[in-house]
Amino acid sequence: MAAWTDLSAIETPPRIASLPKDERGYPIFFTLLVGPDGKPNFRAQDPYKWEAGVHNSLCGICGQKLGKKFAFVGGPRSIKSRYFTDLPMHESCAVYALKACPFIAMPKFTYLTQHAPELAVNPLVSDKRPEMFGIGITSKMKVVQLQGHTVIRAGTFTRVQFWKDGKPI
């Protein structure tokens, strides 16, 4: 199976360029769950890496230390509420995800298969694709409990930009 678009046409930040790739050329990002067979599952987060990332202020994409600004990507509801299950990112890593991730950037994206039965699915997260996604920039965040689940509450955003089909709007 090929990538949904020519990934070489998308500017790749050096932090992401150094990551290992899957057979299609997609970067295997930091929090991605990798199975015992070595195959990445792009629909699942590794809970141990998530914990390490949130406690050590690491980017959810490249795994490197974050600076003073955090970028969060989500649908309009997440941007409005500022609750996220994905780790914050460097802004350049978040912009790459907005351009390259099929779930985010591919028009009319649908999953080919259902969730694997052995994976726990957070009921706070919808697998329905929003019409658009936003990137919110903040200098604050905290880990909180929401309906019995651990999530990240981003601080007030100093800047928000919405994207649709891999392009800013």
DSSP file (Angstrom, degrees, kcal/mol; ACC not computed):
  #  RESIDUE AA STRUCTURE BP1 BP2  ACC     N-H-->O    O-->H-N    N-H-->O    O-->H-N    TCO  KAPPA ALPHA  PHI   PSI    X-CA   Y-CA   Z-CA
    1    1 A M              0   0    0      0, 0.0     2,-0.2     0, 0.0     3,-0.1   0.000 360.0 360.0 360.0 133.5    0.0    0.0    0.0
    2    2 A A        -     0   0    0      1,-0.1    22,-0.1    23,-0.0    23,-0.1  -0.476 360.0 -88.8 -92.2 163.1    1.4    3.4   -1.0
    3    3 A A        -     0   0    0     21,-0.5    -1,-0.1    -2,-0.2    22,-0.0  -0.339  38.4-116.7 -64.2 155.0    1.2    6.7    0.9
    4    4 A W  S    S+     0   0    0     96,-0.2     2,-0.3    -3,-0.1    -1,-0.1   0.697  94.3  12.8 -71.1 -18.7   -1.9    8.7    0.1
    5    5 A T  S    S-     0   0    0     95,-0.1     2,-1.2   101,-0.0    -2,-0.1  -0.915  98.9 -78.1-147.0 170.5    0.2   11.5   -1.3
    6    6 A D    >   -     0   0    0     -2,-0.3     3,-1.8     1,-0.2     4,-0.3  -0.639  41.4-168.2 -75.7  99.1    3.8   12.2   -2.4
    7    7 A L  G >  S+     0   0    0     -2,-1.2     3,-1.4     1,-0.3    -1,-0.2   0.765  81.3  67.0 -63.6 -25.0    5.4   12.6    1.0
    8    8 A S  G 3  S+     0   0    0      1,-0.3    -1,-0.3    -3,-0.1     4,-0.1   0.708  92.7  61.7 -69.1 -17.3    8.6   14.0   -0.6
    9    9 A A  G <  S+     0   0    0     -3,-1.8     2,-0.5     2,-0.1    -1,-0.3   0.565  89.9  83.0 -82.4  -8.7    6.6   17.0   -1.8
   10   10 A I  S <  S-     0   0    0     -3,-1.4     2,-0.2    -4,-0.3    86,-0.0  -0.852  91.3-115.1-100.0 125.4    5.9   17.9    1.8
   11   11 A E        -     0   0    0     -2,-0.5    -2,-0.1     1,-0.1    -3,-0.0  -0.397  33.1-152.9 -60.0 124.2    8.6   19.9    3.6
   12   12 A T        -     0   0    0     -2,-0.2    81,-0.1    -4,-0.1    -1,-0.1  -0.893  10.9-128.0-107.0 119.3    9.9   17.6    6.4
   13   13 A P    >>  -     0   0    0      0, 0.0     4,-2.5     0, 0.0     3,-1.1  -0.333  25.3-116.4 -60.4 145.8   11.4   19.2    9.5
   14   14 A P  H 3> S+     0   0    0      0, 0.0     4,-1.4     0, 0.0    -2,-0.0   0.844 115.1  60.8 -53.1 -35.9   14.8   17.8   10.4
   15   15 A R  H 34 S+     0   0    0      1,-0.2     4,-0.1     2,-0.2    -3,-0.0   0.874 112.7  37.3 -59.6 -36.5   13.4   16.4   13.7
   16   16 A I  H X4 S+     0   0    0     -3,-1.1     3,-1.8     1,-0.2    -1,-0.2   0.838 107.7  63.8 -84.3 -35.8   10.9   14.3   11.7
   17   17 A A  H 3< S+     0   0    0     -4,-2.5    -2,-0.2     1,-0.3    -1,-0.2   0.797  99.3  56.5 -58.9 -28.4   13.3   13.4    8.8
   18   18 A S  T 3< S+     0   0    0     -4,-1.4    -1,-0.3    -5,-0.2    -2,-0.2   0.554  87.0 101.1 -82.9  -6.5   15.5   11.6   11.3
   19   19 A L  S <  S-     0   0    0     -3,-1.8    10,-0.1     1,-0.1    43,-0.0  -0.420  83.6-100.7 -75.0 152.0   12.7    9.2   12.5
   20   20 A P        -     0   0    0      0, 0.0     8,-3.1     0, 0.0     2,-0.3  -0.334  40.7-138.4 -64.4 157.7   12.4    5.7   11.1
   21   21 A K  B     -A   27   0A   0      6,-0.3     2,-0.1     1,-0.0     5,-0.1  -0.837   3.3-126.2-118.9 154.8    9.9    5.2    8.3
   22   22 A D    >   -     0   0    0      4,-2.3     3,-1.4    -2,-0.3    17,-0.0  -0.298  48.5 -83.9 -85.6-177.7    7.3    2.5    7.6
   23   23 A E  T 3  S+     0   0    0      1,-0.3    -1,-0.1     2,-0.1    -2,-0.0   0.704 131.0  51.5 -64.8 -19.0    7.2    0.7    4.2
   24   24 A R  T 3  S-     0   0    0    -22,-0.1   -21,-0.5     2,-0.1    -1,-0.3   0.597 121.8-104.1 -90.0 -12.5    5.1    3.5    2.7
   25   25 A G  S <  S+     0   0    0     -3,-1.4    -2,-0.1     1,-0.3   -23,-0.0   0.426  71.7 143.8 103.4   0.8    7.5    6.2    3.9
   26   26 A Y        -     0   0    0      1,-0.1    -4,-2.3    -5,-0.1    -1,-0.3  -0.548  55.9-112.0 -73.4 135.9    5.5    7.5    6.8
   27   27 A P  B     -A   21   0A   0      0, 0.0     2,-1.1     0, 0.0    -6,-0.3  -0.432  21.5-128.9 -64.2 139.8    7.6    8.6    9.8
   28   28 A I        -     0   0    0     -8,-3.1     6,-0.0   -12,-0.1    -7,-0.0  -0.792  35.5-146.5 -90.6  98.5    7.1    6.3   12.8
   29   29 A F    >   -     0   0    0     -2,-1.1     3,-1.4   -10,-0.1    33,-0.2  -0.170  19.1-100.0 -75.5 164.6    6.4    9.0   15.4
   30   30 A F  T 3  S+     0   0    0     31,-3.0    31,-0.2     1,-0.3    30,-0.1   0.838 115.8  39.2 -52.6 -50.8    7.4    8.9   19.0
   31   31 A T  T 3  S+     0   0    0     29,-1.6    15,-3.5    18,-0.1    -1,-0.3   0.468  85.3 125.3 -86.1   0.6    4.1    7.9   20.7
   32   32 A L  E <   -B   45   0B   0     -3,-1.4     2,-0.5    13,-0.2    13,-0.2  -0.322  64.9-120.7 -62.5 137.1    3.1    5.4   18.0
   33   33 A L  E     -B   41   0B   0     11,-2.2     8,-3.0     8,-0.8     2,-0.5  -0.694  26.5-161.4 -79.8 124.2    2.4    1.9   19.3
   34   34 A V  E     -B   40   0B   0     -2,-0.5     5,-0.1     6,-0.2    11,-0.0  -0.938  14.3-133.3-109.7 126.4    4.7   -0.6   17.6
   35   35 A G    >   -     0   0    0      4,-2.8     3,-2.3    -2,-0.5    -1,-0.0  -0.137  28.7 -98.3 -74.0 170.4    3.6   -4.3   17.7
   36   36 A P  T 3  S+     0   0    0      0, 0.0    -1,-0.1     0, 0.0    -2,-0.0   0.756 125.2  59.9 -59.4 -24.5    5.7   -7.3   18.6
   37   37 A D  T 3  S-     0   0    0      2,-0.2    -2,-0.0     1,-0.0    -3,-0.0   0.449 119.8-111.4 -82.5  -0.1    6.1   -7.9   14.8
   38   38 A G  S <  S+     0   0    0     -3,-2.3    -1,-0.0     1,-0.3    -4,-0.0   0.434  75.4 133.7  85.4  -0.6    7.7   -4.4   14.5
   39   39 A K        -     0   0    0     -5,-0.1    -4,-2.8   -17,-0.0    -1,-0.3  -0.699  54.3-127.4 -87.2 132.2    4.8   -3.0   12.6
   40   40 A P  E     -B   34   0B   0      0, 0.0     2,-0.7     0, 0.0    -6,-0.2  -0.506   8.4-147.3 -76.5 145.0    3.6    0.4   13.7
   41   41 A N  E >   -B   33   0B   0     -8,-3.0     3,-1.8     3,-0.2    -8,-0.8  -0.920   8.1-166.7-110.6 102.8   -0.1    0.9   14.4
   42   42 A F  E 3  S+     0   0B   0     -2,-0.7    -1,-0.1     1,-0.3    -8,-0.1   0.543  83.9  59.4 -70.4  -5.7   -0.9    4.5   13.4
   43   43 A R  E 3  S+     0   0B   0    -10,-0.1     2,-0.4     2,-0.0    -1,-0.3   0.394 100.3  64.1-100.4   2.8   -4.2    4.4   15.2
   44   44 A A  E <   -     0   0B   0     -3,-1.8   -11,-2.2   -11,-0.2     2,-0.3  -0.968  66.4-142.2-134.4 144.0   -2.8    3.7   18.7
   45   45 A Q  E     -B   32   0B   0     -2,-0.4   -13,-0.2   -13,-0.2   -14,-0.1  -0.788  24.4-121.3 -99.5 144.5   -0.6    5.4   21.2
   46   46 A D     >  -     0   0    0    -15,-3.5     4,-2.5    -2,-0.3     5,-0.2  -0.769  21.3-151.9 -80.1 114.5    2.0    3.6   23.3
   47   47 A P  H  > S+     0   0    0      0, 0.0     4,-2.2     0, 0.0    -1,-0.2   0.810  92.7  53.3 -63.4 -29.0    0.9    4.4   26.9
   48   48 A Y  H  > S+     0   0    0      2,-0.2     4,-2.3     1,-0.2     5,-0.2   0.905 111.3  44.7 -72.0 -40.9    4.4    4.1   28.3
   49   49 A K  H  > S+     0   0    0      2,-0.2     4,-2.9     1,-0.2    -1,-0.2   0.881 111.4  54.8 -68.3 -36.9    5.8    6.6   25.7
   50   50 A W  H  X S+     0   0    0     -4,-2.5     4,-2.8     2,-0.2     5,-0.2   0.943 109.8  46.4 -59.8 -47.9    2.8    8.9   26.3
   51   51 A E  H  X S+     0   0    0     -4,-2.2     4,-2.2     1,-0.2     5,-0.2   0.932 114.1  47.6 -59.8 -47.3    3.6    8.9   30.1
   52   52 A A  H  X S+     0   0    0     -4,-2.3     4,-1.6     1,-0.2    -1,-0.2   0.911 113.6  49.2 -60.9 -41.8    7.3    9.5   29.4
   53   53 A G  H  X>S+     0   0    0     -4,-2.9     5,-2.4     1,-0.2     4,-0.6   0.916 111.8  46.0 -64.8 -44.9    6.5   12.3   27.0
   54   54 A V  H  <5S+     0   0    0     -4,-2.8     3,-0.3     1,-0.2    -1,-0.2   0.870 117.1  44.0 -69.5 -35.4    4.0   14.1   29.2
   55   55 A H  H  <5S+     0   0    0     -4,-2.2    -1,-0.2    -5,-0.2    -2,-0.2   0.706 121.2  39.0 -82.8 -19.3    6.3   14.0   32.3
   56   56 A N  H  <5S-     0   0    0     -4,-1.6    10,-0.2    -5,-0.2    -1,-0.2   0.265 109.2-116.3-112.3  10.1    9.5   15.0   30.4
   57   57 A S  T  <5 +     0   0    0     -4,-0.6     9,-3.2    -3,-0.3     2,-0.3   0.943  56.3 164.1  54.2  55.2    7.9   17.6   28.0
   58   58 A L  B   < -C   65   0C   0     -5,-2.4     7,-0.2     7,-0.2     2,-0.2  -0.789  43.2-104.5-104.6 147.3    8.6   15.6   24.8
   59   59 A C     >  -     0   0    0      5,-2.9     4,-1.4    -2,-0.3    30,-0.2  -0.473  21.4-138.0 -67.2 133.7    7.1   16.2   21.4
   60   60 A G  T  4 S+     0   0    0     28,-2.4   -29,-1.6    -2,-0.2   -28,-0.2   0.683  99.6  40.3 -67.6 -18.2    4.5   13.6   20.5
   61   61 A I  T  4 S+     0   0    0     27,-0.2   -31,-3.0   -31,-0.2   -29,-0.2   0.907 130.6  17.6 -94.1 -60.5    5.8   13.4   17.0
   62   62 A C  T  4 S-     0   0    0    -33,-0.2    -2,-0.1     2,-0.1     3,-0.1   0.689  88.9-132.2 -92.3 -18.5    9.6   13.5   17.1
   63   63 A G     <  +     0   0    0     -4,-1.4     2,-0.2     1,-0.3    -3,-0.1   0.489  61.8 130.5  81.4   2.3   10.1   12.6   20.8
   64   64 A Q        -     0   0    0      1,-0.1    -5,-2.9    -6,-0.1    -1,-0.3  -0.492  69.6 -79.0 -88.0 161.8   12.6   15.5   21.3
   65   65 A K  B     -C   58   0C   0     -7,-0.2    -7,-0.2    -2,-0.2     2,-0.2  -0.291  46.1-130.7 -60.4 135.2   12.3   18.0   24.2
   66   66 A L        -     0   0    0     -9,-3.2     4,-0.1   -10,-0.2    -1,-0.1  -0.502  15.4-141.1 -82.2 156.7    9.8   20.8   23.7
   67   67 A G        -     0   0    0      2,-0.5    -1,-0.1    -2,-0.2     0, 0.0   0.228  50.4 -61.2 -90.9-141.8   10.6   24.4   24.3
   68   68 A K  S    S+     0   0    0      2,-0.0     2,-0.4    72,-0.0    -2,-0.0   0.623 116.6  66.6 -85.3 -14.2    8.4   27.1   25.9
   69   69 A K        -     0   0    0     68,-0.0    -2,-0.5    70,-0.0     2,-0.4  -0.886  65.1-160.1-112.5 141.3    5.6   26.8   23.3
   70   70 A F  E     -D  138   0D   0     68,-3.5    68,-2.2    -2,-0.4     2,-0.5  -0.963   4.8-152.4-119.9 134.9    3.4   23.8   22.8
   71   71 A A  E     -DE 137  89D   0     18,-2.5    18,-2.3    -2,-0.4     2,-0.4  -0.921  11.2-169.1-107.3 130.5    1.4   23.1   19.6
   72   72 A F  E     -D  136   0D   0     64,-2.6    64,-2.8    -2,-0.5     2,-0.4  -0.955   4.2-159.0-118.2 138.8   -1.8   21.0   19.9
   73   73 A V  E     +D  135   0D   0     -2,-0.4     2,-0.3    62,-0.2    62,-0.2  -0.958  31.3 122.5-118.5 134.1   -3.8   19.6   17.0
   74   74 A G  E     -D  134   0D   0     60,-1.9    60,-3.6    -2,-0.4    10,-0.1  -0.982  57.0 -74.9-170.9 174.6   -7.4   18.6   17.1
   75   75 A G     >  -     0   0    0     -2,-0.3     4,-2.5    58,-0.2     3,-0.3  -0.173  62.0 -86.2 -72.3 174.8  -10.9   19.1   15.7
   76   76 A P  H  > S+     0   0    0      0, 0.0     4,-2.3     0, 0.0     5,-0.2   0.841 128.3  54.2 -55.2 -36.6  -12.9   22.2   16.4
   77   77 A R  H  > S+     0   0    0      2,-0.2     4,-2.6     1,-0.2     5,-0.3   0.920 110.9  45.0 -65.8 -42.5  -14.3   20.7   19.7
   78   78 A S  H  > S+     0   0    0     -3,-0.3     4,-2.9     2,-0.2     5,-0.4   0.912 112.7  50.9 -66.8 -41.8  -10.8   19.9   21.0
   79   79 A I  H  < S+     0   0    0     -4,-2.5    -2,-0.2     1,-0.2    -1,-0.2   0.912 114.3  44.8 -62.0 -41.2   -9.6   23.4   20.0
   80   80 A K  H  < S+     0   0    0     -4,-2.3    -2,-0.2    -5,-0.2    -1,-0.2   0.931 122.6  34.8 -68.8 -45.7  -12.5   25.0   21.8
   81   81 A S  H  < S-     0   0    0     -4,-2.6    -2,-0.2    -5,-0.2    -1,-0.2   0.768  95.2-140.4 -80.1 -26.1  -12.4   22.8   25.0
   82   82 A R     <  +     0   0    0     -4,-2.9    72,-2.8     1,-0.3     2,-0.5   0.703  55.6 135.1  68.0  23.9   -8.5   22.6   25.0
   83   83 A Y  E     +H  153   0E   0     -5,-0.4     2,-0.3    -6,-0.2    -1,-0.3  -0.895  28.8 174.3-101.2 131.5   -8.7   18.9   26.1
   84   84 A F  E     -H  152   0E   0     68,-2.7    68,-3.2    -2,-0.5   -10,-0.1  -0.981  35.1-166.0-138.7 146.5   -6.4   16.6   24.2
   85   85 A T  S    S+     0   0    0     -2,-0.3     2,-0.3    66,-0.2    -1,-0.1   0.605  76.8  79.9-100.3 -19.1   -5.3   12.9   24.4
   86   86 A D  S    S-     0   0    0    -13,-0.2    66,-0.1    66,-0.1     3,-0.1  -0.633  89.8-107.2 -86.2 147.2   -2.3   13.5   22.0
   87   87 A L        -     0   0    0     -2,-0.3    -1,-0.1     1,-0.1    -2,-0.1  -0.275  40.2 -97.1 -64.7 156.0    0.9   14.9   23.4
   88   88 A P        -     0   0    0      0, 0.0   -28,-2.4     0, 0.0     2,-0.3  -0.273  44.5-155.2 -67.2 165.7    1.8   18.5   22.5
   89   89 A M  B     -E   71   0D   0    -18,-2.3   -18,-2.5   -30,-0.2     2,-0.2  -0.870  25.4 -90.3-135.8 164.9    4.2   19.0   19.6
   90   90 A H     >  -     0   0    0     -2,-0.3     4,-2.4   -20,-0.2     5,-0.2  -0.541  47.2-116.4 -65.8 148.7    6.8   21.4   18.2
   91   91 A E  H  > S+     0   0    0      1,-0.2     4,-2.6     2,-0.2     5,-0.2   0.904 115.9  52.5 -59.4 -40.4    4.9   23.7   15.9
   92   92 A S  H  > S+     0   0    0      1,-0.2     4,-1.8     2,-0.2    -1,-0.2   0.871 110.1  48.5 -65.0 -35.2    6.9   22.5   12.9
   93   93 A C  H  > S+     0   0    0      2,-0.2     4,-2.2     1,-0.2    -1,-0.2   0.895 111.4  50.2 -69.2 -39.9    6.0   18.9   13.8
   94   94 A A  H  X S+     0   0    0     -4,-2.4     4,-2.3     2,-0.2    -2,-0.2   0.910 109.4  50.5 -64.5 -42.6    2.4   19.8   14.1
   95   95 A V  H  X S+     0   0    0     -4,-2.6     4,-1.3     2,-0.2    -1,-0.2   0.901 108.7  52.6 -63.6 -39.9    2.3   21.5   10.8
   96   96 A Y  H >X S+     0   0    0     -4,-1.8     4,-2.7     1,-0.2     3,-0.6   0.936 109.0  49.6 -59.5 -45.4    3.9   18.5    9.2
   97   97 A A  H 3X S+     0   0    0     -4,-2.2     4,-2.0     1,-0.2     8,-0.3   0.896 107.0  55.2 -60.3 -40.3    1.2   16.3   10.7
   98   98 A L  H 3< S+     0   0    0     -4,-2.3    -1,-0.2     1,-0.2    -2,-0.2   0.782 117.3  36.6 -63.7 -26.4   -1.5   18.7    9.3
   99   99 A K  H << S+     0   0    0     -4,-1.3    -2,-0.2    -3,-0.6    -1,-0.2   0.790 128.6  28.6 -93.2 -32.4   -0.1   18.2    5.8
  100  100 A A  H  < S+     0   0    0     -4,-2.7    -3,-0.2    -5,-0.2   -96,-0.2   0.754  86.9  98.8-107.8 -28.6    1.0   14.6    5.8
  101  101 A C     X> -     0   0    0     -4,-2.0     4,-3.6    -5,-0.4     5,-0.5  -0.472  61.8-147.0 -68.3 122.5   -1.3   12.5    8.2
  102  102 A P  H  >5S+     0   0    0      0, 0.0     4,-1.6     0, 0.0     7,-0.2   0.887  97.0  54.5 -58.3 -40.3   -4.0   10.8    6.1
  103  103 A F  H  45S+     0   0    0      1,-0.2     6,-0.2     2,-0.1    -2,-0.1   0.877 121.3  31.0 -60.7 -36.6   -6.6   11.1    8.9
  104  104 A I  H  45S+     0   0    0     -3,-0.4    61,-0.5    -7,-0.2    62,-0.4   0.907 132.3  26.6 -87.3 -47.0   -6.0   14.9    9.1
  105  105 A A  H  <5S+     0   0    0     -4,-3.6    -2,-0.1    -8,-0.3    -1,-0.1   0.706  92.4  95.3 -98.0 -22.6   -5.1   15.9    5.6
  106  106 A M  S ><<S-     0   0    0     -4,-1.6     3,-1.2    -5,-0.5    59,-0.1  -0.589  75.3-123.4 -80.2 121.0   -6.7   13.4    3.2
  107  107 A P  T 3  S+     0   0    0      0, 0.0    -1,-0.1     0, 0.0    -2,-0.1  -0.349  92.5   6.0 -59.6 138.6  -10.0   14.5    1.8
  108  108 A K  T 3  S-     0   0    0      1,-0.2     2,-0.1    -5,-0.1    -5,-0.1   0.827  89.0-176.3  58.9  36.1  -12.8   12.0    2.6
  109  109 A F    <   +     0   0    0     -3,-1.2     2,-0.3    -7,-0.2    20,-0.2  -0.373   7.4 172.9 -63.5 138.4  -10.6    9.8    4.7
  110  110 A T        -     0   0    0     -2,-0.1     2,-0.2    18,-0.1    18,-0.1  -0.987  34.2-110.1-141.8 148.3  -12.1    6.6    6.0
  111  111 A Y        -     0   0    0     -2,-0.3     3,-0.1    16,-0.2    16,-0.0  -0.527  15.3-148.9 -74.0 143.0  -10.5    3.7    7.9
  112  112 A L  S    S+     0   0    0     -2,-0.2     2,-0.3     1,-0.1    -1,-0.1   0.771  80.6  26.7 -80.8 -27.7  -10.2    0.5    6.0
  113  113 A T  S    S-     0   0    0      1,-0.0     3,-0.1    -3,-0.0    -1,-0.1  -0.891  82.3-110.4-132.7 161.8  -10.5   -1.7    9.1
  114  114 A Q        -     0   0    0     -2,-0.3    -2,-0.1     1,-0.2    -1,-0.0  -0.297  55.8 -69.6 -80.0 172.2  -12.1   -1.4   12.6
  115  115 A H        -     0   0    0      1,-0.1    -1,-0.2    -2,-0.1     6,-0.0  -0.352  56.9-104.5 -59.4 141.6  -10.1   -1.1   15.8
  116  116 A A    >   -     0   0    0      1,-0.1     3,-2.0    -3,-0.1    -1,-0.1  -0.513  28.9-125.1 -65.5 137.0   -8.3   -4.3   16.7
  117  117 A P  T 3  S+     0   0    0      0, 0.0    -1,-0.1     0, 0.0    -2,-0.1   0.747 106.8  60.9 -61.1 -23.8  -10.2   -5.9   19.6
  118  118 A E  T 3  S+     0   0    0      2,-0.1     2,-0.4     0, 0.0    -2,-0.0   0.570  87.9  91.0 -80.7  -6.7   -7.1   -6.0   21.8
  119  119 A L  S <  S-     0   0    0     -3,-2.0     2,-0.4   -75,-0.0    -4,-0.0  -0.741  74.8-132.9 -92.5 134.1   -6.8   -2.2   21.8
  120  120 A A        -     0   0    0     -2,-0.4     2,-0.5     1,-0.0    -2,-0.1  -0.693  20.2-150.3 -79.9 134.0   -8.5   -0.1   24.4
  121  121 A V        -     0   0    0     -2,-0.4   -77,-0.0   -77,-0.1    -1,-0.0  -0.931  13.5-128.1-110.4 123.6  -10.3    2.8   22.9
  122  122 A N    >   -     0   0    0     -2,-0.5     3,-1.9     1,-0.2   -37,-0.0  -0.563  13.2-148.0 -68.5 119.6  -10.7    6.0   24.9
  123  123 A P  T 3  S+     0   0    0      0, 0.0    -1,-0.2     0, 0.0    26,-0.0   0.642  94.0  66.7 -67.9 -11.9  -14.4    6.8   24.8
  124  124 A L  T 3  S+     0   0    0     22,-0.1     2,-0.5     2,-0.0    -2,-0.1   0.609  91.1  76.5 -79.6 -11.2  -13.6   10.5   24.9
  125  125 A V  S <  S-     0   0    0     -3,-1.9     2,-0.4   -41,-0.0   -41,-0.0  -0.869  71.7-148.5-107.1 128.9  -12.0   10.3   21.5
  126  126 A S        -     0   0    0     -2,-0.5    -2,-0.0     2,-0.1    -4,-0.0  -0.740   8.2-156.9 -91.3 140.3  -14.1   10.1   18.3
  127  127 A D        +     0   0    0     -2,-0.4     2,-0.4     2,-0.1   -16,-0.2   0.324  65.3 108.7 -95.1   8.5  -12.8    8.2   15.3
  128  128 A K  S    S-     0   0    0    -18,-0.1    -2,-0.1     1,-0.0   -18,-0.1  -0.692  77.3-119.8 -80.9 134.4  -15.1   10.3   13.1
  129  129 A R        -     0   0    0     -2,-0.4    -2,-0.1   -20,-0.2   -25,-0.1  -0.628  23.8-133.3 -79.5 123.3  -13.0   12.7   11.0
  130  130 A P        -     0   0    0      0, 0.0     3,-0.1     0, 0.0    -1,-0.0  -0.288  21.5-114.2 -67.1 161.9  -13.9   16.4   11.7
  131  131 A E  S    S+     0   0    0      1,-0.1     2,-0.3    33,-0.1    34,-0.2   0.804  96.6   5.8 -65.9 -29.5  -14.5   18.7    8.7
  132  132 A M        -     0   0    0     32,-0.1     2,-0.3    33,-0.1    32,-0.2  -0.948  68.2-138.9-148.3 166.0  -11.4   20.7    9.7
  133  133 A F  E     - F   0 163D   0     30,-2.5    30,-3.8    -2,-0.3     2,-0.3  -0.914  13.9-149.2-126.7 154.4   -8.6   20.6   12.2
  134  134 A G  E     -DF  74 162D   0    -60,-3.6   -60,-1.9    -2,-0.3     2,-0.5  -0.887   6.9-146.8-122.2 156.1   -6.9   23.3   14.2
  135  135 A I  E     -DF  73 161D   0     26,-2.4    26,-1.9    -2,-0.3     2,-0.4  -0.993  19.2-167.4-117.4 125.1   -3.5   24.0   15.6
  136  136 A G  E     -DF  72 160D   0    -64,-2.8   -64,-2.6    -2,-0.5     2,-0.5  -0.942   6.6-152.5-115.9 135.5   -3.4   25.9   18.9
  137  137 A I  E     +DF  71 159D   0     22,-2.6    21,-2.9    -2,-0.4    22,-1.0  -0.903  26.0 153.9-110.3 131.7   -0.3   27.4   20.3
  138  138 A T  E     -D   70   0D   0    -68,-2.2   -68,-3.5    -2,-0.5    19,-0.1  -0.942  43.2-142.1-147.0 165.9    0.1   27.8   24.1
  139  139 A S  S    S+     0   0    0     17,-0.4     2,-0.3    -2,-0.3    18,-0.1   0.317  84.1  59.7-111.0   4.7    2.9   28.1   26.7
  140  140 A K        +     0   0    0     16,-0.2    15,-3.3   -70,-0.1     2,-0.3  -0.963  50.8 154.1-135.7 151.2    0.9   26.1   29.4
  141  141 A M  E     -I  154   0E   0     -2,-0.3     2,-0.3    13,-0.3    13,-0.2  -0.963  14.1-165.9-162.5 159.3   -0.6   22.7   29.8
  142  142 A K  E     -I  153   0E   0     11,-1.8    11,-3.3    -2,-0.3     2,-0.4  -0.992  26.3-115.8-150.1 151.4   -1.5   20.4   32.6
  143  143 A V  E     +I  152   0E   0     -2,-0.3     2,-0.3     9,-0.2     9,-0.2  -0.742  44.6 169.8 -86.3 130.3   -2.5   16.7   33.0
  144  144 A V  E     -I  151   0E   0      7,-2.7     7,-2.7    -2,-0.4     2,-0.5  -0.874  35.5-112.5-136.1 166.6   -6.0   16.3   34.3
  145  145 A Q  E     -I  150   0E   0     -2,-0.3     2,-0.4     5,-0.2     5,-0.2  -0.893  29.9-178.1-101.0 132.6   -8.7   13.6   34.8
  146  146 A L  E >  S-I  149   0E   0      3,-2.9     3,-1.7    -2,-0.5   -22,-0.1  -0.961  73.4 -22.7-133.7 114.5  -11.8   13.9   32.6
  147  147 A Q  T 3  S-     0   0    0     -2,-0.4     3,-0.1     1,-0.3    -1,-0.1   0.867 128.5 -50.0  51.7  40.4  -14.5   11.3   33.2
  148  148 A G  T 3  S+     0   0    0      1,-0.2     2,-0.4     0, 0.0    -1,-0.3   0.534 118.3 108.8  81.1   6.6  -12.0    8.9   34.6
  149  149 A H  E <  S- I   0 146E   0     -3,-1.7    -3,-2.9   -27,-0.0     2,-0.5  -0.920  70.6-119.8-119.1 143.6   -9.5    9.3   31.8
  150  150 A T  E     + I   0 145E   0     -2,-0.4     2,-0.3    -5,-0.2    -5,-0.2  -0.695  46.0 157.1 -81.8 124.9   -6.1   11.1   31.8
  151  151 A V  E     - I   0 144E   0     -7,-2.7    -7,-2.7    -2,-0.5     2,-0.5  -0.845  40.5-108.5-137.7 172.9   -6.0   13.9   29.3
  152  152 A I  E     -HI  84 143E   0    -68,-3.2   -68,-2.7    -2,-0.3     2,-0.7  -0.922  19.5-154.4-108.6 132.1   -4.0   17.1   28.7
  153  153 A R  E     -HI  83 142E   0    -11,-3.3   -11,-1.8    -2,-0.5   -70,-0.2  -0.928  17.5-145.5-104.7 113.1   -5.7   20.5   29.2
  154  154 A A  E     - I   0 141E   0    -72,-2.8   -13,-0.3    -2,-0.7     3,-0.1  -0.448  18.0-114.4 -73.2 148.4   -3.9   23.1   27.1
  155  155 A G        -     0   0    0    -15,-3.3    -1,-0.1     1,-0.2     3,-0.1  -0.181  58.4 -57.2 -69.4 174.5   -3.5   26.6   28.4
  156  156 A T        -     0   0    0      1,-0.1   -17,-0.4     2,-0.1     2,-0.3  -0.318  65.3-115.8 -55.8 132.0   -5.3   29.5   26.7
  157  157 A F        -     0   0    0    -78,-0.2   -19,-0.2     1,-0.1     3,-0.1  -0.528  20.8-164.3 -75.6 135.1   -4.2   29.5   23.1
  158  158 A T  S    S+     0   0    0    -21,-2.9     2,-0.3     1,-0.3    -1,-0.1   0.639  82.3  15.3 -86.4 -17.9   -2.2   32.6   21.9
  159  159 A R  E     -F  137   0D   0    -22,-1.0   -22,-2.6     2,-0.0     2,-0.4  -0.970  63.6-174.5-156.7 139.1   -2.8   31.6   18.3
  160  160 A V  E     -F  136   0D   0     -2,-0.3     2,-0.4   -24,-0.2   -24,-0.2  -1.000   3.0-179.3-135.0 136.6   -5.2   29.2   16.5
  161  161 A Q  E     -F  135   0D   0    -26,-1.9   -26,-2.4    -2,-0.4     2,-0.3  -0.998  17.1-142.8-134.8 134.2   -5.2   28.4   12.8
  162  162 A F  E     -F  134   0D   0     -2,-0.4     7,-2.8   -28,-0.2     2,-0.3  -0.712  14.2-164.1 -97.3 149.4   -7.7   26.0   11.2
  163  163 A W  E     -FG 133 168D   0    -30,-3.8   -30,-2.5    -2,-0.3     2,-0.4  -0.934   6.5-168.7-129.2 149.4   -6.8   23.6    8.3
  164  164 A K  E >  S- G   0 167D   0      3,-2.9     3,-1.3    -2,-0.3   -32,-0.1  -0.983  73.2  -9.1-141.0 130.0   -8.8   21.6    5.9
  165  165 A D  T 3  S-     0   0    0    -61,-0.5   -60,-0.2    -2,-0.4    -1,-0.1   0.861 130.8 -49.9  53.3  41.4   -7.6   18.9    3.6
  166  166 A G  T 3  S+     0   0    0    -62,-0.4    -1,-0.3   -68,-0.2   -61,-0.1   0.588 120.3  96.3  80.3  11.0   -3.9   19.6    4.4
  167  167 A K  E <  S-G  164   0D   0     -3,-1.3    -3,-2.9   -62,-0.1    -1,-0.2  -0.985  76.7-109.5-135.1 144.1   -4.1   23.3    3.8
  168  168 A P  E      G  163   0D   0      0, 0.0    -5,-0.3     0, 0.0   -34,-0.1  -0.407 360.0 360.0 -67.1 146.6   -4.6   26.3    6.1
  169  169 A I              0   0    0     -7,-2.8    -6,-0.2    -2,-0.1    -8,-0.0   0.366 360.0 360.0-121.0 360.0   -7.9   28.1    5.7
